[in-house]
Amino acid sequence: MTIKTRFAPSPTGLLHIGGVRTALFSWLYARHHKGQFVLRIEDTDRERSTDEALQVILNGMAWLGLSHDEGPYYQTQRFDRYLEVINELLDKGHAYYCECSKERLEQIRETAMSRGEKPRYDGRCRSLNLCKGKTVIRFKNPIDGVVTFKDQVQGDMVFENKELDDLIIARSDLSPTYNLTVVVDDMDMGITEVIRGDDHLNNTPRQINIFSALGVKAPTYAHIPMILSPEGKKLSKRDGAASVLQYRDDGILPEALLNYLVRLGWSRGDQEIFSIDEMVSAFDIKDVNKSASSINSEKLLWLNQHYIKHADNKLLSKPLTDLFEVMNIDIENGPKLEDLIEVQKHRTETLMEMAEQSTLFYNTFEEYDANAAKKHLRPVMLEPLKELYDSLSDLSEWDNKNIKDVIEKMAKDLDIKMGKLAQPLRVAVTGAGVSPSIDDTLRLLGQEKSLIRLRKGIEFIENRSSS
């Protein structure tokens, strides 16, 4: 039998890392078993579904490389099929029309809660044989017996049917509800394994009963625990519930995010770094923990830095270019991206940090950092910087060795430490006190730009001295 999993997000909210981890686990399970992975969009909630949320799902899955073998399927395009199944359940006596008003249902709910009981429909219309009208349609859940299944994460599960009410499977306008559509979709698409959040656990016995009424074997289920904030609470936008594409925009690599997410609840010994191939080879849903995992942003940054350091510079060029475009940086007005990346990849944790720290190579600064200028662009450095200007102007080969040789020779001639000369030079050409090594900084700036900025620094000191 071919293993077939699915990821079925609803475009009523932006796809965040909790949903992405579910998608990843489903994708890995299918790939591990050489099966099929289906993408399904559960968009029947027309009022709350948005195009923006849909695009985040599609773009997010593409960015992460979680490719689907089938789909995307859209539930709004399958309403005729759902109606067909609803009529089949009605014909076989597994569903019925219900005319109970919202007011009556609310009264039932309030009464049950006042008694400390679980709110559930009392089955008033179950035996009335009502005809179609301004009515909803309910599934006739078995009254006796139990629903049992072995959850691949949670273990053996048992639910008593008397605790399950007759859920609505079609609204008064005949639009289908979640528990009906998910069963029909899983049945029609041949889904064998359902991996989803444990917030769906209470839906499972209801769905199994609908499968049984349709004479179809239910899939195997695995309900994975939630991802919590560092404080052990539900995720907020601040700590992970924002759009997954925000991670891309913040300069996180997809490989790093997937590696991070796979370790939230799953492990193989003490191994921390997993390539995609290693994930596929080692992943088993049965090894996922029952307990919830918490967000750890420091761990994600550590992983991201690892992947940046070991990535091919050509592969980093595209996402870095995208970030520069957002920042209105003209990459033609500076060093080659691959040369820049080679220098900056060992100094930054994210591509956004790399981009922000690299603007100095493309944009001309208007003012010096006040503290750096006060400390390093002093009158005593005027003559040394002038001599550096002359020596650097004479270089015919603008490379790290020649640049470094000039600075070291000047420091030796002046009998000062290398840093005492390099730091004023750095402030003069960058406007601030932090940059890559001074030879890398000058090389990436290029000879012409470096000399123009150095001349500007010299004039700054001269003007300060005369004022």
Secondary structure, 3 states (H helix, E strand, C coil): CCCEEEECCCCCCCCCHHHHHHHHHHHHHHHHCCCEEEEEECCCCCCCCCHHHHHHHHHHHHHHCCCCCEEEEEHHHCHHHHHHHHHHHHHCCCEEEECCCHHHHHHHHHHHHHCCCCCCCCCCCCCCCCCCCCCEEEECCCCCCEEEEEECCCEEEEEEHHHCCCCEEECCCCCECHHHHHHHHHHHCCCCEEEEEHHHHHHHHHHHHHHHHCCCCCCEEEEECCEECCCCCECCHHHCCCCCHHHHHCCCCHHHHHHHHHCCCCCCCCCCCCCHHHHHHHCCHHHCCCCCEECCHHHHHHHHHHHHHHCCHHHHHHHHHHHHHHCCCCCCCCCCHHHHHHHHCCCCCCHHHHHHHHHHHCCCCCCCCHHHHHHHCCHHHHHHHHHHHHHHHCCCCCCHHHHHHHHHHHHHHHCCCHHHHHHHHHHHHHCCCCCCCHHHHHHHHCHHHHHHHHHHHHHHHHHHHHC
